[in-house]
Amino acid sequence: ETGVTQTPRHLVMGMTNKKSLKCEQHLGHNAMYWYKQSAKKPLELMFVYNFKEQTENNSVPSRFSPECPNSSHLFLHLHTLQPEDSALYLCASSQDLARGVYNEQFFGPGTRLTVL
Amino acid sequence: AQTVTQSQPEMSVQEAETVTLSCTYDTSESDYYLFWYKQPPSRQMILVIRQEAYKQQNATENRFSVNFQKAAKSFSLKISDSQLGDAAMYFCAYRSLYSGGGADGLTFGKGTHLIIQP
């Protein structure tokens, strides 16, 4: 596997289910991100992990719970979601060296989530 | 907070022609990065081109070039000699130069759907 991978690619779940999205990066990066892409809306940043520490949470509802066990893996745990949470969830990674230094974010293919 | 606006939901161009996608942004910062990302139907987001705000020279990557107007807060993408493989959603994105703790996310526009007509 190369780049950023995400599993599953498609997920259908009921509002009472608990599921998890997985992201893995094979690039040796130290920062990982979750974005939400809804129809006709800009991509929304949800969570940022830098050196395994969460550094940003853009007022995401608590029914979304991120986990970053190491610098290569990122999870998004889902529970009691709402139909409006249906979207494409994109994972990204980058190698951020220091404040003020930015490197390209590489994106995964996304997980298409449908909440019934 | 920064915002990014792409006013063209959809653009169509004949193969081999040139097309320009528009992007404007709003920020109070003086140092930042701007990007154009491409998302083909397969959904993998790919970086097309980037521009550092402190650089006056417009970035160029093969057939892709930008027109960066800092005072006007405008950042358009020009695609020359359009090819069928250029068909995709194109997103304009913004990132602060100095983030709070190191890594920082991108602020995206809504995207422009580019259609290439053979």
Chai-1 contact restraints between the chains, C-beta under 6 A:
chainA,res_idxA,chainB,res_idxB,connection_type,confidence,min_distance_angstrom,max_distance_angstrom,comment,restraint_id
A,A31,B,A103,contact,1.0,0.0,6.0,A-B,restraint_1
A,Y33,B,G105,contact,1.0,0.0,6.0,A-B,restraint_2
A,P42,B,F108,contact,1.0,0.0,6.0,A-B,restraint_3
A,P42,B,G109,contact,1.0,0.0,6.0,A-B,restraint_4
A,P42,B,K110,contact,1.0,0.0,6.0,A-B,restraint_5
A,L43,B,F108,contact,1.0,0.0,6.0,A-B,restraint_6
A,L45,B,G105,contact,1.0,0.0,6.0,A-B,restraint_7
A,V48,B,A103,contact,1.0,0.0,6.0,A-B,restraint_8
A,V48,B,G105,contact,1.0,0.0,6.0,A-B,restraint_9
A,N50,B,G102,contact,1.0,0.0,6.0,A-B,restraint_10
A,N50,B,A103,contact,1.0,0.0,6.0,A-B,restraint_11
A,T55,B,G101,contact,1.0,0.0,6.0,A-B,restraint_12
A,D96,B,G102,contact,1.0,0.0,6.0,A-B,restraint_13
A,D96,B,A103,contact,1.0,0.0,6.0,A-B,restraint_14
A,G100,B,L97,contact,1.0,0.0,6.0,A-B,restraint_15
A,G100,B,Y98,contact,1.0,0.0,6.0,A-B,restraint_16
A,Y102,B,Y33,contact,1.0,0.0,6.0,A-B,restraint_17
A,E104,B,L47,contact,1.0,0.0,6.0,A-B,restraint_18
A,F107,B,M45,contact,1.0,0.0,6.0,A-B,restraint_19
A,P109,B,R43,contact,1.0,0.0,6.0,A-B,restraint_20
A,P109,B,Q44,contact,1.0,0.0,6.0,A-B,restraint_21
A,G110,B,R43,contact,1.0,0.0,6.0,A-B,restraint_22
